[in-house]
């Protein structure tokens, strides 16, 4: 090479050397090979060239577990280098104090990262920890999705990626998680502003409540949910009214913790009862139900029990039943709409369709069971006083507040006519037009009826029609009794309740049962009747047990004056006096029916006989001045209440006789009375009184003797009761309820002159004929002697 | 003699080689900066992801983007006031990014998510706005600078164009388009003015600073992709020192490089031979006193340095 060439080349080199730093600035900005290195900075080859001094050191961390890639791009700083507002705006995701999806942590056992071919679809770093690249990458994963995600491993449209790992959070409300993939109308604007998202077709997704980056609140919530549960009420707007009520634990019990150790102060007032994940029961319950608790009330009684935080509002032993089927009240539910065939529906306008539940406590479309939530909306203190609910009332005042029927979280304000009660118990609305409605009782009586007057200790003031006698919780006795119960006022439970008013010093002092009244507390074991009327156990609760006992409510339905006319207002008049066709009886006395024979079936055959005064003396009156139409057939002789005598509960003026049974017969069978044509001579017309008869044998229908139980011919002692030894009297031979002793049939329905085959003779107790059992063939003559003056001829045997 | 000349030539050749190699292997030149103080926010609120900054003779204006406000300090670093809050109404901001000042004290804010430039007076009171759009469609502005004579307003946008407005809000020109060629952009960021009416705009994902004439004609560029001195990874901020040197911040490499106004690399700001590590430096500004103001976005602060 010539010298000149060497010089030239040298000059070139030196020139290049001198201006070499210009080369740095003029390298072509981009090339295809640089596209990857835009994020994978550590792939730049200069890092491998030891002759090159780089502006930043080589640091390939983090490296994926697979070891395949190094210099993986997804570090926080790499992401931020574009997402700082200059290219994309994500600064809020890095806001100080904000919360981000954990990175640098091992995956908890409950979270299962999906796998394919044995490898995690969403990779962990070499320390088996979650890192940015677990979710983010310029490269998608083969996850069966038909479109690519942008800088995410998978499309997260319906929070699919979230749910891929956090499966246990996306199981729905039946499994303790807030429902997702349900449609809503729209995402509330405040949530949108907070960065929340909604899935396609407006479906709720994980990102509707959570943000992976820049969440302002713990648990990656898009809104701070402490105290007022802003996040929850953004969607559940109707629940917002719970703030500043007695269910707001921020006020009532700030230290109360749910099963996740959360308090209302830190986690929001909703958290006292609900959690979005890991719920312990229906309605996303935040506290596990106590053992044995009915799921339909478990949520409530967790607090409303004798030792709970709401012990002052414990529901008590006598409380409205839950887990009962509304169908039993004649309510039909179709598509959650309530209907009833009761004619009283018109009085309430339209039935309110209250929430019903299945037996597990879930509010479902086909639910039929009543739960606490049927009557109560725990989020709304008062439907009626909505604007008086909350914000302006001080916490202290909230704590001291006592509820009544127009608030207390009731779904329907009770008002004057107990609207909530009668929405279900529509048949009970008939009480409105009776004297059992305090509004129909005027003056001093009305005051006396009010339950508050009953006891100084009574704290609740239940307004309305039903509240006079009932309170839904903490009743003092069965039937959710709102009034005091005095043990001295009766021998059985219901009787005591009734006698709270039906006593000499109370509002129904004009309607007492009297000294001699139908026995209560007895069973029907001696009766042959198939009783459809309600019977009660010792506690006063209805029972179908054969040992169930009679109580006032066996015969009376206190809510309905006239059993045949539920709409009648006849019973509303203060002065009205009832009879056997009304008087709150369950079964009225009609031409074809008597309530008495529901139990006293043997006595039904009096109908149509001459002892049925419809036949023989329709205008006759009993001691109460009632004709048979008013009193019923039985009521002409017998009085359920205020009877003249204990025995037979006699409803007529007793006749004159020395015989205790004869007294009853002679009420009518004496001169001047309605059976004056059928009179037996008092002195000589009855069986000799000094003849005492032993009558303990029994005979069956075939006439065979049986020792022990039943009298052959019943004889009576001086107290007019059956006895082993006693007098033969009217009832020894006659059964006044049965015209023909051999046939179980009603009477001929007309006045009839009888003979020895009928005439109310009680032939079933004799082998042949009543008199013949003792007197043989002579019996007939003796009979005629004593019964027929014309047959009474002087005979040497009878003086 | 011929032999001597040959030897000398060979020696020069190898010397040149060695010199070339030595230069290649030489430590990256740094220039010391002296930290003065930091600005972290006030009015009861810490700065949160401040993205840009502008200074005049009296005040320092910081875009506190995540808080949707502009915070004003004096030259001693004392808080003066703030203006702006989140919203869409006049005077309200929605994640602003860039800021510029004119010689009359008006403050121009790139109200990015509201697709507009809002102009405030020196008291921080709303004055007027310019809605930013291209072909009638709203676009998001990134940064704004006003020509030295206040005649024009230059706005970089996320649509890869620089829009030029008159003070009356009328758009007079669009510069650039999406691409990697000269005059094209992939996410223009901060913008500043140079002498003779020229403008210089950071082109983030083309890893360069592009210089245009006052008419908008491409002139030249500074920087390229890489990790060598003079190369860029995530250029964000640009500022011109009183002497004309151009400072470019790199929010990934966490440093600021200095170039001549012709584009020749000078040094990295640093100390003791090492680059001064910042935390995602983005918007930068230099005042006449050679104070360098750097928004360290990720660190939620503004750091102020004295340049030598």
Interface residues (C-beta under 8 A of the other chain):
Chain A: X3 X5 X6 X7 X9 X10 X11 X12 X13 X14 X16 X17 X18 X20 X21 X22 X24 X25 X26 X27 X28 X29 X30 X34 X37 X38 X41 X44 X46 X47 X51 X52 X53 X54 X55 X56 X77 X78 X80 X81 X82 X84 X85 X86 X87 X89 X91 X92 X94 X95 X96
Chain B: X2 X5 X6 X9 X10 X12 X13 X15 X16 X17 X19 X20 X21 X23 X24 X25 X26 X27 X28 X46 X48 X49 X51 X65 X66 X95 X97 X112 X113 X142 X158 X180 X187 X189 X203 X204 X205 X206 X207 X208 X221 X222 X223 X224 X225 X226 X227 X228 X229 X230 X231 X233 X234 X236 X250 X251 X252 X253 X254 X255 X257 X259 X263 X264 X265 X268 X275 X280 X282 X297 X298 X300
